[in-house]
Amino acid sequence: MSVPHPGGDPNANLYAQLKRDVLDRVPQITLVEYEPDPIEARQLRAVFDPDRLPPATGPESPELTIRWYRQDPHDWFRVDYTDPNTGIHAGWHQDEDHPDLGRAHFQYTIDDETNRRAFSFEHETPSLILWDIVSDLFERVLPKHQ
C-alpha cells in the first residue's frame, strides 16, 4: 500500500513541461497522454513501442506512468515502468513509503519478488530528474532485467 502524497495539487503545467522536454524526445515512446485529460491532469502515461526497446519485448506496449506533486522542501513523485510482456515493474519514487531508504528509492518487481534500494538524483529540476530516470531505464534496468 502506498503512502499518499503529503499535500499539494498535481500541476498540469508541469506535466506539459515533462511531456515536451523529455517524453516527446524519446524515440521509443509512441504516445504520451494526460490522465484523465490535459486540463485536470493527475498523471502522464507514456506508451513504448515494444519493437523499439533494447531488446524488443513482445506484442504488448510497455508503459511509463508519472505522478508528480510540486511542494516544499522536496517534490513527491512516482515514475513507474511496466512491461506486460516480461512482467517487469520498475519504479523510481520520492515519497514516504520507505523512510529507511532515504528520500528517494528505486524498486523493481520480477516474478512477484520486489527489491528496493536507495536512489539519489543529481538534479532537482523535474525535467532533469525524469531524464535521469529514462536514462537509467535504458542504460541499466532494461539490459539487466529483460
PAKETI-226446 format. One line per 10 residues: for each residue x, y, z of N, C-alpha, C. Coordinates in steps of 0.05 Angstrom, whole numbers. Example, Ala and Ser with C-alpha at 12.3 -4.5 7.8 and 13.67 -1.06 7.14 Angstrom:
2
264:-114:156:246:-90:156:264:-66:156  257:-45:142:273:-21:143:258:1:157
***
This chain:
146
17:-24:0:0:0:0:18:25:0  11:44:-15:27:68:-18:18:89:1  38:103:12:32:126:29:23:148:11  1:162:17:-8:184:0:11:207:0  11:222:-21:29:245:-22:20:265:0  40:279:12:34:296:35:19:322:30  14:329:5:-1:353:0:5:364:-27  -8:386:-34:-4:398:-60:-22:386:-81  -25:400:-102:-41:390:-124:-23:383:-148  -32:364:-164:-17:359:-188:-17:384:-205
3:387:-221:6:412:-236:6:405:-266  -16:412:-279:-19:406:-308:3:420:-324  12:444:-316:34:457:-330:60:442:-327  65:430:-304:89:414:-300:88:389:-318  65:376:-320:62:353:-337:67:361:-367  57:384:-375:62:393:-402:92:397:-407  106:408:-387:135:411:-389:150:384:-390  142:365:-374:155:339:-374:149:325:-401  125:328:-411:119:316:-437:136:328:-459  137:355:-460:151:369:-481:181:365:-479
192:369:-455:221:369:-451:234:341:-450  218:321:-443:230:294:-440:216:273:-457  191:267:-451:177:244:-463:174:246:-493  168:270:-503:165:274:-532:191:270:-547  214:270:-533:240:268:-545:252:240:-544  237:221:-532:247:193:-530:236:178:-554  253:169:-573:242:157:-597:228:130:-593  232:117:-570:219:92:-564:190:96:-555  183:121:-548:156:127:-538:140:136:-562  116:124:-565:99:129:-588:75:146:-581
68:148:-555:44:162:-547:48:172:-518  40:197:-513:40:208:-486:13:220:-482  0:212:-460:-27:221:-453:-28:233:-425  -45:254:-423:-51:264:-396:-75:248:-386  -74:241:-361:-97:227:-349:-108:243:-326  -134:249:-325:-155:240:-344:-155:256:-369  -145:281:-369:-145:298:-393:-125:320:-388  -118:337:-409:-98:357:-405:-105:379:-385  -130:384:-380:-138:405:-361:-136:395:-332  -145:372:-327:-145:361:-300:-124:340:-296
-102:342:-310:-81:322:-310:-72:314:-281  -75:289:-275:-66:278:-249:-41:261:-253  -37:253:-278:-13:237:-284:-8:237:-314  16:229:-322:22:225:-350:25:195:-355  18:186:-379:22:159:-387:37:159:-414  60:146:-414:76:144:-439:76:115:-448  70:111:-473:69:84:-485:93:79:-503  107:57:-498:131:50:-514:123:31:-536  137:33:-559:135:14:-580:153:-10:-572  141:-34:-567:158:-56:-557:180:-64:-576
176:-59:-602:197:-66:-622:221:-47:-621  217:-24:-609:239:-4:-608:256:-6:-583  248:-24:-564:262:-26:-539:286:-45:-542  307:-39:-527:331:-56:-529:331:-77:-506  325:-102:-510:315:-115:-534:285:-113:-537  275:-119:-560:246:-119:-565:233:-138:-545  209:-130:-534:198:-145:-512:174:-162:-519  160:-157:-540:137:-173:-546:115:-156:-558  91:-167:-561:70:-153:-576:56:-130:-560  55:-132:-534:41:-111:-518:60:-88:-512
49:-64:-510:65:-40:-506:71:-35:-476  97:-33:-469:104:-25:-442:95:4:-437  92:12:-412:83:39:-405:100:51:-383  101:77:-383:114:93:-362:92:112:-351  87:111:-325:67:130:-314:82:148:-295  74:173:-295:87:194:-279:66:209:-263  69:209:-237:53:225:-219:72:243:-204  68:270:-204:87:289:-193:72:311:-180  80:317:-155:69:339:-140:91:357:-131  89:382:-139:109:403:-131:103:411:-103
123:411:-85:119:420:-58:146:425:-45  146:439:-23:170:445:-7:172:426:16  194:417:24:220:423:13:228:406:-11  214:383:-15:221:366:-38:195:356:-51  196:354:-77:173:344:-92:168:315:-85  142:308:-88:133:280:-85:128:270:-113  141:247:-121:135:236:-147:138:206:-147  125:194:-167:127:165:-172:128:162:-202  149:150:-212:153:144:-240:155:113:-242  136:101:-256:134:72:-257:134:61:-285
151:41:-290:152:28:-316:141:0:-313  123:-8:-331:112:-35:-330:113:-46:-359  121:-72:-360:121:-86:-386:104:-111:-383  81:-112:-396:63:-135:-394:75:-160:-407  94:-157:-425:107:-179:-438:126:-195:-421  140:-180:-404:161:-193:-387:153:-194:-358  133:-179:-350:125:-178:-322:142:-160:-305  160:-145:-317:177:-127:-302:162:-102:-294  166:-94:-269:157:-68:-259:181:-55:-246  187:-30:-254:208:-15:-242:197:12:-235
204:22:-211:194:48:-202:216:65:-189  215:90:-195:232:110:-182:214:128:-166  216:128:-140:197:141:-123:211:160:-104  199:184:-101:207:202:-80:182:207:-64  179:192:-42:155:192:-26:163:182:2  144:177:19:150:168:46:144:139:50  143:123:28:137:95:31:159:79:46  184:86:42:206:71:54:226:90:66  220:102:89:238:122:101:266:111:108  268:84:112:294:72:117:313:75:93
302:80:69:319:82:45:325:111:39  315:130:54:320:158:48:297:171:33  302:194:22:281:209:8:271:195:-17  290:183:-32:282:170:-57:292:141:-58  277:125:-73:286:97:-76:278:87:-104  292:66:-112:286:51:-136:276:24:-128  255:15:-141:246:-13:-135:239:-26:-161  242:-53:-161:234:-68:-184:222:-95:-175  203:-104:-191:190:-129:-185:192:-147:-209  202:-171:-205:204:-192:-225:195:-218:-212
177:-232:-226:167:-257:-216:156:-255:-187  141:-234:-182:128:-229:-156:148:-224:-133  174:-219:-139:193:-213:-119:202:-184:-123  198:-168:-101:204:-139:-102:230:-133:-87  247:-118:-100:272:-109:-88:273:-78:-88  284:-66:-67:286:-37:-65:314:-29:-57  322:-5:-65:347:6:-56:345:37:-57  361:49:-41:362:78:-41:371:88:-69  361:111:-76:368:122:-102:370:153:-99  389:165:-111:391:194:-110:393:205:-138
385:230:-140:385:244:-165:405:267:-165  418:271:-187:438:292:-189:426:319:-191  401:321:-199:387:346:-204:363:349:-186  353:374:-185:328:379:-171:306:388:-190  313:394:-214:293:403:-234:278:379:-244  251:380:-244:235:356:-252:243:345:-280  247:361:-300:254:351:-326:280:336:-326  300:347:-311:326:333:-310:324:308:-294  308:307:-273:304:282:-258:291:261:-276  271:269:-291:258:250:-309:278:240:-331
295:258:-341:316:249:-360:334:228:-346  342:232:-321:358:213:-307:344:186:-304  318:187:-299:302:162:-296:301:147:-323  295:161:-345:293:148:-371:320:137:-379  341:152:-373:369:142:-379:374:117:-363  367:117:-337:371:93:-320:356:70:-331  331:74:-340:315:53:-351:329:40:-375  339:56:-394:352:45:-418:380:35:-413  395:48:-396:423:40:-392:427:18:-372  410:16:-352:414:-4:-331:392:-24:-328
367:-14:-326:345:-32:-319:338:-51:-342  333:-41:-366:325:-59:-388:347:-79:-395  372:-70:-399:392:-90:-406:396:-112:-384  392:-105:-359:397:-124:-338:373:-143:-333  348:-133:-338:325:-148:-330:307:-158:-353  314:-151:-377:297:-161:-399:304:-190:-406
***
